Amino acid sequence: MIAETVDQARDVMVLGESGLLSVTPPDRRPLFQVSRRRLIWPNGAEAQLFSAKDPESLRGPQFDAAWCDELGKWRRAQAAWDMLQFGLRLGEQPQQVVTTTPRRNATLIELLQSPSTVRTSAPTRENAANLADGFLRQVEDRYGGTMLGRQELDGELLLDPPNALWNREDIEAARVKAAPGLDRIVVAVDPPATSHAGSDACGIVVVGARFDGDERNARAFVLEDLSVQGASPQAWAERAVSAYQRLRADRIVAEVNQGGDMVEAVLRQVDPTVAYRSVRATRGKRLRAEPVAALYEQGRVSHVGSMAKLEDQMCGFARDGSSSAMTPLSTDRSPDRVDALVWAITDVLLTRGPAPRVRRL
């Protein structure tokens, strides 16, 4: 039984509310020999406690099973894990179980990618019966949808490529619960080439801007990610126009590389009076995205609330323009949400034109 320290192994794995002494029925409860860091069951089975801070203590002993707790926070994870593997040499099929909050730990990531690993996970809310009244409501109100909340409450392992244009820390630092009065709102649409269940998503992102009299210090606020998978042109057009009307947006901006004049036509079938501007991609995705990513680095873009799928795509968008999966369950193939985001922020902050009309909401 290995925790980051021996004290944690004793206090959590053995004596804690979910520890072995608490959950074992009285007729088979083990004897805990504190001074020897050992548990002995009535049937003769034994368990020893170890600290991951002292990998060398695992050199020599041998086992047929191991329990590793909170491996994600072990500071000497690789060394401790390696020593444990050499000690698992008893019995017909030695096994080990890891219980941990997922964190960006190289040893944990490699373990999860191993074909011999069986993975299971559960969000904190599934343990509500064993938690204090009001705890879940308070932490979900405070941390729900944030990077910390997705890690600690939902059990997600958030992996970003080292060369990503965006990083979660910048997004998290600028996140707000509500937008201020806005001078401009744009709905951006990145239509898919096809409209069946296996198609790429239609990116639909709403962004507002506040200028405070000086466009050089203007700020953007990402209000909603309304992207939809496998929708017909009529369906995604209705979704975009509904947001345009509901938020009293200034216009819809749509990329027309895939659909040409069809994009405007289908939007005007829903609302003939919609203010519309088409944009055409003449540069690669990376070149279009870099100026927008720079605004995030400057702290000039805030996300209003949580937009997990959009943020996963952003933090998986590499500087070479490729997009990689952010979580083991991600099925995104194309950064459609990111494309829509880039068009929207480009329109409200980076496109030069006549001064925007003031429209405080």
JOZI-V204947 format. One line per field, one symbol per residue. ss: DSSP state (H for helix, E for strand, L for the rest). A space follows every 50 residues. Layout:
ss = ???
//
This chain:
ss = LEELLHHHHHHHHHLLLLLHHHHLLHHHLLEEEHHHLEEELLLLLEEELE ELLLHHHHLLLLELEEEEELHHHLLLHHHHHHHHHHHELLLLLLEEEEEL LLLLLHHHHHHHHLLLLLLLLLLHHHHHHHLLLLHHHHHHHHHLLLHHHH HHLLLLLLLLLLLELLLHHHHHHHLELLLLLLLEEEEEEELLLLLLLLLL LEEEEEEEEELLLLHHHLEEEEEEELLELLLLHHHHHHHHHHHHHHLLLL EEEEELLLLLHHHHHHHHHHLLLLLEEEELLLLLHHHHHHHHHHHHHLLL EEEELLLHHHHHHHHLEELLLLELLLLLLLLLLLLHHHHHHHHHHHHHHH LLLLLLLLLLL
//
